[in-house]
Amino acid sequence: MKKIGVASLAVVISVALAILCAGCTSTTTPSPSAGTSTGNATSLGAGITVVQDKNFTIQLESNTASTGYQWVPTYDNASISFIGQMTFASSTSLIGAPAADIFTFKGIKQGTSTITFNYISPSNQTTNSVNYTVTCTSTTNIPQGNAVLVSQGQNFTIQLQSNPSTGYAWNATFDNSTITFVNKATASSVSTVSPTIAGASVTDLFTFQGIKQGTSVITFNNISPSNQTANSVSYTVVIKSTL
């Protein structure tokens, strides 16, 4: 494992966000209708541990805007509550260029449950599927779990709220044989789905690339000026061959 202390870089990132959860009357998204073809589906899976009553995110590479495909989650709403969905748009207008759908949930009951995401085509066929085993615990001294699904060779971005005026900074630890760091940018506060720090005023955008198929973990520690870890957040990264 290699620990990377990421310094601020002067980069320009164009981010388009669409918050899609307003006005929702149900906490679950319907599963595909009976008879949906799953013959071409590739089943993937990973486990994450989350803290009860705290939000967690699952970020999935997506081509929704340009192809009409969409991720549809199913889960037990007695154990998990849906909070909202947002999209990082692709920085290119090419058809099929990957964006990222970010689903935010909350673990409301201790124990283990499963969230299944099916990638549904415009003709209502399931072309890919990924299962996340979510362990919800009352323990608070563990990194809050999140997840990312990305294709090998594709960049992905993780956003974390921060407040540079306090001297605190996020440091990322990861296995650089499977994940490589691309850059870091800072923007005005982008969303509220990431773990909140008191007085947070900006959003740090960390961009990585998955370079080897498999599952890896990125752990972010929020380090104080006195070199103490104030809190930690982990991302389980599933790297696949193609979407």
Backbone as a ProteinNet text record, in pm:
[ID]
protein_1_A
[PRIMARY]
MKKIGVASLAVVISVALAILCAGCTSTTTPSPSAGTSTGNATSLGAGITVVQDKNFTIQLESNTASTGYQWVPTYDNASISFIGQMTFASSTSLIGAPAADIFTFKGIKQGTSTITFNYISPSNQTTNSVNYTVTCTSTTNIPQGNAVLVSQGQNFTIQLQSNPSTGYAWNATFDNSTITFVNKATASSVSTVSPTIAGASVTDLFTFQGIKQGTSVITFNNISPSNQTANSVSYTVVIKSTL
[TERTIARY]
82.9	0	86.8	46.8	123.8	36.8	91.3	17.2	51.2	-53	-32.3	-83	1.9	-41.1	-61.6	-187.2	-217.7	-214.8	-131.9	-125.9	-224.5	-267.7	-362.7	-297.9	-371.1	-324	-417.7	-361.8	-444.5	-502.1	-624.7	-691.7	-830.6	-887.9	-1023.8	-1110	-1214.2	-1302.6	-1444.2	-1506.9	-1644.9	-1736.5	-1822.3	-1908.1	-2052.4	-2132.8	-2275.9	-2349.1	-2437.2	-2507	-2656.2	-2720.2	-2866.2	-2921.7	-2988.5	-3043.5	-3182.4	-3198.3	-3316.5	-3416.6	-3390.1	-3472.4	-3587.2	-3597.5	-3701.1	-3838.5	-3923.7	-4061.2	-4082	-3981.6	-3998.3	-4099	-4185.1	-4283.8	-4252.9	-4155.2	-4117.3	-3967.2	-3923.6	-3780.7	-3713.4	-3791.3	-3729.9	-3757.8	-3664.4	-3683	-3730.7	-3836	-3889.4	-3783.8	-3789.3	-3699	-3748.2	-3660.6	-3703.3	-3825.7	-3909.9	-4033.2	-4005.1	-4102.5	-4087.4	-4061	-3972.4	-3942.3	-3823.4	-3767.4	-3648.2	-3533.6	-3466.5	-3355.9	-3233.3	-3172.5	-3049.3	-2935.8	-2952.7	-2853.3	-2716.3	-2709.8	-2581	-2527.6	-2595.7	-2557.1	-2428	-2344.4	-2222.4	-2238.5	-2237.1	-2260.9	-2130.4	-2131.3	-2017.4	-2062.1	-1967.6	-2007	-1895.9	-1935.4	-1840.2	-1913.3	-1837.7	-1895.3	-1846.8	-1936	-1897.5	-1957.7	-1889.8	-1938.5	-1972.5	-2094.4	-2141.1	-2183.4	-2187.5	-2227.9	-2377	-2446.9	-2591.4	-2627.7	-2730.1	-2785	-2693.3	-2589	-2505.4	-2521.8	-2517.4	-2530	-2407.1	-2428.5	-2318.4	-2354.3	-2252.5	-2275.2	-2224	-2292.3	-2246.8	-2243.1	-2124.3	-2101.1	-2078.2	-2157.8	-2154.7	-2125.9	-2027.2	-2002.4	-2127.6	-2161.4	-2289.3	-2278.6	-2361.7	-2376.4	-2521.4	-2588.9	-2732.9	-2771.4	-2703.6	-2744.8	-2732.2	-2628	-2601.7	-2657.1	-2687.6	-2731.3	-2869.6	-2920.4	-3050.8	-3047.7	-2930.7	-2918.2	-2926.5	-2975.7	-2982.9	-2966.2	-2907.4	-2893.2	-3020.8	-3072.9	-3195.3	-3163.8	-3171.7	-3139.5	-3262.8	-3241.9	-3342.9	-3277	-3353.7	-3297.7	-3412.2	-3377.9	-3474	-3486.7	-3602	-3613.4	-3643.3	-3646.9	-3653.3	-3514	-3411.2	-3272.5	-3198.4	-3237.9	-3167.6	-3268.3	-3235.3	-3322.3	-3254.6	-3331.9	-3279.2	-3286.5	-3176.3	-3171	-3182.2	-3107.2	-3113.2	-3015.2	-3025.1	-2937.6	-2890.4	-2766.7	-2711.5	-2619.5	-2582.7	-2499.7	-2384.8	-2261.9	-2148.6	-2151	-2174.9	-2178.1	-2037.4	-2028.4	-1899.5	-1846.8	-1714.6	-1652	-1643.7	-1693.4	-1692	-1831.1	-1859.7	-1991.7	-1999.7	-1894.1	-1893.5	-2000.2	-2068.9	-2171.5	-2106.5	-2167.7	-2114.6	-2007.1	-1969.3	-1866.7	-1917.1	-1835.3	-1884.2	-1904.5	-2016.2	-2042.6	-2045.3	-2101.6	-2111.1	-2244	-2319.8	-2441.3	-2404.6	-2441.9	-2410.9	-2541.7	-2557.9	-2676.2	-2638.9	-2720.1	-2694.9	-2802.5	-2756.1	-2844.1	-2808.7	-2889.9	-2860.5	-2892	-2800.8	-2827.1	-2910.1	-3029.6	-3120.7	-3138.1	-3084.1	-3099.4	-2969.6	-2919.9	-2796.5	-2814.4	-2709.7	-2714	-2662.1	-2684	-2633.4	-2748.7	-2742.6	-2843	-2773.6	-2848.7	-2790.9	-2861.7	-2783.1	-2835.9	-2792.7	-2887.9	-2858.4	-2888.7	-2789.6	-2807.3	-2809.4	-2916.6	-2923.8	-2911.3	-2829.4	-2808.2	-2903.7	-3007.2	-3119.3	-3108.8	-3124.5	-3120.3	-3254.4	-3260	-3388	-3492.7	-3448	-3541.9	-3573	-3535.7	-3568.4	-3494.6	-3372.8	-3288	-3180	-3149.6	-3043.2	-2911.2	-2819.6	-2692.8	-2577.6	-2591.5	-2493	-2563.8	-2499.7	-2557.7	-2445.8	-2466.9	-2367.5	-2440	-2388.8	-2446.9	-2352.6	-2405.8	-2327.2	-2384.6	-2301.6	-2339.7	-2306.8	-2410.7	-2395.3	-2408.2	-2301.2	-2304.3	-2318	-2428.5	-2457.5	-2425	-2341.7	-2295.8	-2313.2	-2321.8	-2329.7	-2191.2	-2087.2	-1949.8	-1914	-1859	-1829.6	-1681.6	-1596.1	-1451.3	-1396.5	-1479.4	-1435.9	-1456.1	-1381.5	-1406.8	-1547	-1619.6	-1752.8	-1740.2	-1813.1	-1796.4	-1876.7	-1820	-1884	-1832.7	-1883.9	-1841.2	-1836.4	-1751.6	-1736.2	-1726.3	-1795.5	-1783.2	-1732.7	-1621.6	-1559.5	-1496.4	-1487.1	-1419.6	-1268.2	-1194.6	-1049.2	-1006	-914.2	-863.4	-943.1	-1058.2	-1140.2	-1109.5	-1115.6	-1102.4	-1231.5	-1219.8	-1335.8	-1298.9	-1398.8	-1375.1	-1452.2	-1385.9	-1447.6	-1445.7	-1561.7	-1571.2	-1585.1	-1510.6	-1512.7	-1518.2	-1607.6	-1616.7	-1498.5	-1448.4	-1334.1	-1338.9	-1252	-1241.1	-1093.2	-1028.7	-884.1	-844.6	-936.3	-902	-869.1	-911.5	-885.7	-752.3	-691.3	-566.1	-582.9	-706.9	-731.3	-716.7	-672.5	-654.8	-680.8	-739.2	-763.5	-637.9	-596.4	-487.4	-543.9	-506.1	-559.2	-455.8	-501.3	-418.5	-482	-404.1	-459	-346.7	-387.4	-292.4	-263.7	-143.1	-113.9	-80.2	-97.8	-87.3	-221.8	-328.9	-462.1	-525.6	-483.8	-541.2	-428	-441.3	-341.8	-409	-338.8	-389.1	-367.8	-471.5	-463.6	-444.4	-536	-520.7	-621.7	-606.5	-698.6	-736.4	-865.1	-912.1	-999	-1013.9	-1100	-1203.4	-1328.2	-1436.8	-1522.8	-1608.4	-1706.1	-1793.9	-1856.4	-1927.3	-2020.6	-2000.8	-2072.8	-2199.9	-2194.2	-2312.6	-2302.2	-2407.4	-2407.8	-2405	-2371.2	-2373	-2247.5	-2138.9	-2015.6	-2018.8	-1933.6	-1930.6	-1906.9	-1983.8	-1980.5	-1884.1	-1806.4	-1716.6	-1771.4	-1771.5	-1822.6	-1749.7	-1824.5	-1765.5	-1717.7	-1751.1	-1703.7	-1750.2	-1661	-1696.2	-1656.8	-1576.7	-1536.6	-1548.3	-1532.4	-1533.3	-1401.9	-1332.8	-1213.3	-1254.7	-1207.6	-1238.6	-1111.1	-1107.5	-992.7	-1022.9	-938.5	-958.7	-853	-901.6	-816.3	-847.1	-767.3	-794.2	-774.5	-869	-854.8	-769.3	-655.1	-560.5	-553.8	-622	-619	-754	-807.6	-937.8	-933.3	-1044.3	-1051.9	-1116	-1096.2	-1153.5	-1041.7	-1049.1	-948.2	-1018	-943	-1000.2	-916.5	-984.5	-920.5	-970.3	-880	-917.4	-868.9	-960.2	-927.3	-928.1	-818.2	-810	-806.3	-890.1	-892.7	-795.1	-681.3	-568.9	-569.9	-557.5	-555.6	-416.7	-404.4	-271.5	-173.3	-224.6	-136.7	-113.6	-150.4	-126.4	-211.5	-329.6	-425.6	-533.7	-581.3	-688.7	-823.6	-894.9	-1023.7	-1134	-1135.4	-1231.4	-1178.9	-1238.7	-1193.5	-1312.5	-1290.5	-1392.5	-1325.5	-1391.5	-1333.8	-1424	-1362.2	-1433.4	-1385.3	-1475.8	-1445.7	-1463.2	-1355.4	-1355.9	-1356.3	-1461.7	-1471.3	-1431.1	-1324.3	-1272.7	-1303.4	-1381.5	-1421.5	-1362.7	-1379.8	-1320.3	-1394.7	-1526.9	-1609.8	-1745.2	-1816.7	-1951.6	-2045.1
-118.9	0	124.4	219.8	344.1	456.8	542.2	655.6	778.5	842.3	957.8	1080.9	1178.8	1307.3	1398.4	1430.7	1496.9	1647.8	1714.9	1860.3	1916.8	2039.8	2104.5	2129	2099.1	2123.9	2222.2	2305.8	2403.1	2337	2287.8	2222.6	2278.6	2261.9	2308.5	2187.1	2165.1	2051.3	2102.8	2055.4	2093.3	1987.8	2025.3	1930.2	1970.8	1879.6	1905.7	1811	1864.9	1783.4	1790.4	1675.8	1673.7	1596.6	1664.2	1597.5	1548.3	1417	1355.9	1306	1327.6	1261.6	1347.4	1472.1	1560.5	1503.9	1509.1	1468.4	1319.3	1240.2	1095.9	1055.5	962.3	915.1	774.7	709	574.3	568.2	490.3	480.9	377.3	298.6	197.5	225.7	186.1	195.5	60.2	55	-74.6	-157.4	-287.9	-378.7	-397.7	-448.4	-470.3	-560	-537.2	-613.3	-757.6	-842.4	-984.4	-1003.4	-1096.1	-1124	-1046.1	-955.5	-882.6	-979.5	-961.5	-1050.3	-1016.7	-1118.2	-1098.1	-1182.6	-1232.7	-1323.3	-1261.5	-1129.4	-1063.3	-998.2	-1017.3	-949.6	-1008.3	-921.9	-963.5	-930.4	-1031.7	-1010.4	-974.5	-864.5	-819.6	-803.9	-790.9	-774.5	-720.1	-659.4	-607	-586.8	-577.4	-552.3	-421.2	-349.9	-226.3	-225.8	-159.4	-144.4	1.2	26.2	162.3	179.6	304.5	336.5	367.6	305.4	323.8	471.7	511.7	648.2	750.9	705.3	795.9	763.7	867.6	847.4	778	698.6	642.4	650.4	646	662.1	542	513.9	414.5	484.3	488.9	561.5	460.9	471.6	375.3	445.1	393.9	448.4	431	534.5	534.1	604.9	562.3	631.2	674.6	704.2	730.1	839.5	952.9	1068.7	1043.2	970.4	955.6	827.3	727.2	598.6	556.3	617.1	577.9	463.2	403.7	300.2	364.9	291.6	346.5	237.3	276.6	186.8	190.1	71.9	60	-21	40.1	-33.7	-98.8	-214	-277.5	-313.5	-307.9	-329.1	-343.1	-380.2	-393.5	-259.1	-192.5	-58.9	-62.5	-181.8	-190.3	-176.3	-198.6	-190.6	-71.1	-28.2	78.7	180.4	307.1	415.5	488.5	514.1	589.4	738.5	810.8	954.3	1035.4	1000.1	1077.4	1026.8	1083.4	1045.5	1171	1169	1280.1	1224.8	1309.1	1264.2	1360.1	1303.7	1377.6	1357.1	1461.6	1448	1428.2	1361.4	1343.6	1477.5	1489.1	1612.8	1617	1512.4	1508.4	1480.1	1525.1	1505.6	1378.1	1297.1	1175.2	1078.6	1013.8	916.3	801.7	767	658.3	699.3	827.2	872.2	853.6	796.3	762	883	881.7	976.2	894.1	948.8	874.7	905	801.1	814.3	787.2	880.5	866.1	850.2	733.7	703.8	717	791.4	809.2	735.4	656.2	578	605.3	551	552.8	415.4	362.5	237.1	264.8	210.5	243.3	128.1	11.7	-105	-183.1	-217.7	-293.8	-433	-480.9	-611.5	-603.7	-709.3	-718.9	-730.9	-652.7	-659.1	-635.4	-641.7	-631.8	-525.2	-445.9	-356.1	-412	-437.3	-485.8	-376.7	-344	-248.7	-324.9	-309.9	-365	-250.7	-272.7	-171.4	-202.9	-118.8	-148.3	-69.2	-138.9	-76.3	-11.8	74.1	133.1	28	-91.9	-198.8	-287.6	-239.3	-305.9	-437.4	-446.3	-561.7	-527.4	-622.8	-605.3	-648.6	-554.8	-585.3	-602.3	-548.1	-565.3	-563	-621.2	-623.7	-620.5	-548.1	-544.4	-549.4	-632.6	-649.3	-592.6	-512.6	-461	-517.4	-592.9	-642.5	-533.7	-481.2	-367.1	-414.7	-398.8	-430.9	-300.7	-288.7	-166.7	-192.1	-105.2	-124.1	4	-11.4	105.3	156.3	80.8	121.3	247.5	345.6	474.1	497	407.8	428.8	353.2	334.5	272.1	372	357.9	446.7	423.7	531.8	520.8	466.9	358.9	291.3	351.3	348.7	390.3	297.7	312.2	222.9	295.8	245.6	299.7	182.4	193	96.1	168.7	121.1	191.7	89.6	126.5	40.8	60.2	-45.5	-38	68.1	155.1	260.8	389.4	389.5	509.6	586.7	719.4	804.3	804.6	825.3	847.4	950.2	1024.3	1135	1113.5	1135.7	1129.1	1268.3	1311.7	1445.8	1439.3	1524.2	1531	1676.5	1707.7	1844.2	1874	1997.9	2036.4	2185.1	2226.3	2366.9	2401	2443.9	2471	2574.5	2662.8	2768.5	2712.6	2588.1	2528.8	2455.1	2432.4	2358.4	2208.7	2160.4	2018	1983.9	1860.7	1818.7	1669.4	1629.1	1487.3	1423.4	1310.5	1230.4	1096	1052.3	928.4	816.4	699.2	579.2	474.1	413.7	315.1	228.2	119.2	28.1	79.9	131.5	192.7	91.3	-37.6	-137.5	-157.4	-110.7	-123.3	11.6	115.7	250.2	351	446.8	553	687.6	778.2	912.4	997.5	1073.2	1157.8	1303.4	1360.6	1498	1531.6	1650	1701.8	1843.8	1875.2	2012	2051.3	2180	2232.2	2324	2305.3	2386.8	2434.7	2533	2571.7	2452.4	2449	2329.7	2276.6	2146.8	2088.5	2019.1	1945	1871.6	1841.3	1780.4	1745.8	1595.2	1517.7	1373.2	1320.3	1395.5	1350.9	1379.6	1310	1333.9	1480.9	1535	1678.4	1709.7	1813.4	1864.4	1998.4	2022.3	2148.6	2264.3	2360.1	2476.5	2453	2337.8	2307.1	2412.9	2455.1	2562.1	2531.2	2426.4	2390.6	2239.7	2195.3	2052.8	2014.7	1915.4	1861.8	1750.7	1758.6	1659.7	1581.4	1455.7	1368.5	1277.5	1281.9	1199.3	1088.8	965.8	848	774.4	672.4	583.2	438.9	352.4	210.6	145.3	89.5	38.9	-113.9	-180.1	-326.1	-377.6	-476.5	-531.4	-595.7	-579.7	-636.5	-539.2	-562.3	-478.2	-421.2	-291.9	-225.2	-126.1	-64.9	28.6	155.9	270.5	399.1	448.3	479.7	533.9	677.6	768	909	937.5	993.5	1038.4	1190.5	1249.7	1394.3	1432.8	1491.1	1514.2	1658.3	1672.3	1803.9	1865.8	1996.7	2059.9	1994.8	1929.6	1860.3	1714.8	1680.7	1548	1438.8	1476.3	1380.7	1351.5	1226.5	1189.3	1220.3	1315.6	1356.1	1258.5	1212.4	1112	1048.5	933.4	857.9	812.3	804.3	759.2	661.8	549.2	452.7	433.7	403	374.1	239.1	142.8	15	31	13.8	39.9	-91.8	-115.3	-233	-190.7	-250.5	-216.9	-333.2	-306.7	-411.9	-384.4	-478.1	-462.6	-357.2	-368.4	-271.7	-261.7	-155.1	-139.3	-230.9
0	0	0	-74	-83.4	-34.4	51.3	102.2	20.7	-31.7	-117.8	-47	-21.7	28.4	-90.4	-122.9	-248.9	-230.8	-309.3	-306	-405.4	-382.3	-473.1	-607.7	-716.5	-851.9	-918.2	-1006.9	-1077.8	-1200.6	-1189.3	-1301.2	-1313.8	-1432.7	-1456.5	-1483.2	-1402.4	-1419	-1440.4	-1544.9	-1572.2	-1515.6	-1417.9	-1348.6	-1367	-1418.3	-1430.9	-1339.7	-1252.2	-1154.4	-1178.8	-1175.1	-1188.1	-1071.2	-977.9	-860.9	-896.6	-893.2	-950.5	-847.6	-719.1	-619.3	-569.2	-612.6	-558.9	-588.7	-488.4	-506.3	-505	-468.4	-466.7	-359.9	-391.5	-295.2	-247.5	-306.2	-266.6	-247.8	-148.2	-121.9	-209.2	-282.9	-368	-513.3	-598	-742.1	-792.2	-873.4	-917.1	-988.3	-966.9	-1037.1	-1179.6	-1269	-1407.6	-1414.3	-1512.5	-1525.6	-1560.5	-1532.8	-1562.9	-1711.5	-1744.1	-1883.2	-1936.4	-1856	-1898.6	-1926.5	-2038.7	-2073.7	-1991.7	-1932.6	-1856.5	-1912.5	-2032.6	-2090	-2106.8	-2127.3	-2148.3	-2020.7	-1908.8	-1785.5	-1729.6	-1678.3	-1609.7	-1462.4	-1377.1	-1235.2	-1164.5	-1091.8	-1013.3	-869.3	-777.9	-639.1	-552.3	-440.9	-343.3	-211.6	-103.9	27.3	83.8	152.6	220.6	360.9	452.7	589.9	614.1	661.5	682.6	828	871.1	1007.3	1009.7	1102.2	1112.3	1124.4	1048.2	1048	982.1	911.5	833.3	684.8	601.9	456.9	399.8	296.1	219.5	71.8	-14	-157.4	-235	-344.4	-441.9	-576.9	-635.7	-761.4	-872.8	-979.5	-1089	-1220.7	-1293.8	-1427.1	-1512.7	-1589.3	-1659.6	-1793.6	-1888.1	-2016.5	-2036.7	-1926	-1929.7	-2027.8	-2021.9	-2101.7	-2251	-2292.7	-2435.5	-2495.8	-2412.5	-2466.9	-2420.6	-2313.9	-2262.5	-2164	-2141.6	-2039.1	-1900.8	-1803.1	-1667.9	-1563.2	-1449.5	-1335.8	-1253	-1220.3	-1140.2	-1014.6	-895.3	-772.5	-709.9	-650	-566	-432.8	-323.4	-190.4	-91.2	31	140.6	210.8	192.2	251.4	400.9	460.8	606.4	667.1	583.8	630.2	574.3	454.3	383.4	332.8	349.3	302.8	187.1	79.6	-34.6	-4.4	-25.9	1.3	-127.2	-230.3	-353.9	-457.3	-577.4	-688.5	-759.4	-806.2	-881	-988.3	-1085.2	-1196.3	-1220.3	-1232.5	-1285.4	-1435.9	-1512.1	-1657.5	-1711.5	-1825.2	-1890.7	-1940.2	-1946.4	-1994.6	-2146.7	-2214.1	-2360	-2412.3	-2533.8	-2594	-2678.1	-2678.8	-2758.3	-2709.6	-2803.1	-2767	-2690.3	-2579.1	-2497.6	-2399.7	-2398.2	-2304.1	-2161.3	-2072.9	-1940	-1850.2	-1778.9	-1671.9	-1542.7	-1436.4	-1310.6	-1244.8	-1214.6	-1134.8	-989.3	-901.4	-759.5	-682.4	-620.9	-540.2	-392	-317.8	-175.2	-95.2	1.6	87.4	233.8	322	465.2	522	603.6	673.4	796.9	802.9	913.3	1011.4	978.7	1065.7	1066.6	1184.9	1194.4	1133.6	1069.4	1006.1	863.7	787.1	650.7	552.4	446	340.4	206.6	98.1	-35.6	-118	-189.3	-291.5	-426.2	-514.5	-649	-749.8	-832.1	-941.2	-1073	-1151.5	-1286.1	-1385.9	-1488.5	-1591.6	-1705.6	-1722.2	-1809.2	-1939.4	-2051	-2181.9	-2214	-2318.4	-2359.2	-2397	-2437.2	-2470.7	-2350.7	-2230	-2103.3	-2083.3	-2135.3	-2111.4	-2009.9	-1922.7	-1824.6	-1886.7	-1903.8	-1969.4	-1870.2	-1751.2	-1645.8	-1511.7	-1411.7	-1278	-1175.3	-1066.9	-959.4	-825.8	-735.7	-602.6	-497.3	-406.8	-295.1	-165.5	-93.9	37.5	139.6	203.3	293.5	437.9	514.1	656.4	734.2	806.4	883.2	1030.2	1087.1	1224.4	1305.3	1436.7	1525.4	1562.8	1526.8	1557.2	1480.4	1549	1484.6	1458.8	1508.4	1491.4	1371.2	1267.8	1143.4	1029.8	921	806.8	751.3	728.5	669.5	527.6	495.3	367.6	253.9	134.9	10.8	-99.3	-221.8	-328.5	-461.9	-551.1	-686.5	-783.1	-898.2	-1006.2	-1129.3	-1188	-1299.7	-1395.1	-1522.8	-1620.4	-1612.9	-1643.6	-1646.8	-1747.2	-1703.7	-1789.9	-1784.8	-1713.7	-1704.8	-1576.3	-1586.8	-1469.4	-1388.6	-1258.9	-1173.9	-1067.6	-1021.6	-928.8	-799.6	-687.6	-554.9	-495	-444.8	-387.6	-236	-168.2	-22.3	21.4	111.7	162.2	254.2	245.8	327.6	358.2	449.2	485.6	500.7	392.5	397.4	502	538.3	634.3	772.4	800.2	931.2	935.9	818.8	815.5	803.5	805	785.1	636.7	607.9	468.8	456.8	342.7	315.6	256.8	313.2	258.2	212.9	94.6	38.3	46.1	87.7	91.1	1.2	-87.4	-179.6	-236.3	-301.1	-364.7	-505.1	-527	-656.6	-765.7	-737.4	-843.5	-913.4	-851	-911	-941.8	-870.5	-885.8	-895.2	-986	-994.7	-973.7	-905.3	-881.6	-1006.2	-1047	-1166.2	-1127.8	-1050	-1005.1	-896.5	-840.8	-741.3	-780.5	-764.8	-786.8	-669.6	-649.2	-543.3	-605.4	-565.2	-618.8	-503.8	-532.5	-432.5	-404.6	-288.5	-243.4	-351.7	-389.7	-501.8	-457.3	-350.6	-307.4	-159.3	-105.5	35.8	57.3	-46.4	-30.6	37.3	32.6	94.8	243.8	321.9	466	496.6	590.7	619.9	733.3	714.6	817.3	864	994.2	1045.6	980.7	928	864.7	723.6	665.2	529.7	431.6	344.7	251.8	108.3	86.1	-49.7	-66.9	-191.2	-220.6	-287.9	-232.2	-293.5	-389.5	-514	-616.3	-647.5	-605.2	-627.9	-747	-849.1	-967	-973.1	-993.3	-1001.6	-1132.2	-1160.2	-1272.1	-1225.3	-1263.5	-1234.3	-1341.4	-1302.3	-1401.7	-1405.3	-1312.2	-1307.7	-1263.1	-1332.5	-1297	-1158.9	-1085.3	-951.2	-855.3	-727.1	-622.2	-536.4	-509.3	-428.2	-335.4	-245.2	-148	-143.9	-146.4	-120.5	14.4	104.9	235	245.3	276.2	296.8	446.7	496.8	634.6	636.8	722	736.4	847.5	807.5	898.5	950	1080.9	1144.8	1134	1164.3	1163.8	1260.3	1365.1	1460.2	1421.9	1296.8	1240.2	1304.5	1353	1407.4	1303.1	1300.8	1208.6	1271.9	1213	1267.9	1229.9	1106.7	1060.9	932.7	897.8	781.9	698.5	567	473.4	376.8	348.6	255.4	134.8	20.8	-102.9	-155.6	-164.6	-226.8	-376.5	-451.6	-595.9	-671.2	-749.4	-835.3	-975.4	-1028.6	-1161.9	-1255.1	-1360	-1452.2	-1590.1	-1682.2	-1814	-1895.2	-1905.8	-1977.1	-1909.7	-1943.1	-1890.7	-1966.3
[MASK]
+++++++++++++++++++++++++++++++++++++++++++++++++++++++++++++++++++++++++++++++++++++++++++++++++++++++++++++++++++++++++++++++++++++++++++++++++++++++++++++++++++++++++++++++++++++++++++++++++++++++++++++++++++++++++++++++++++++++++++++++++++

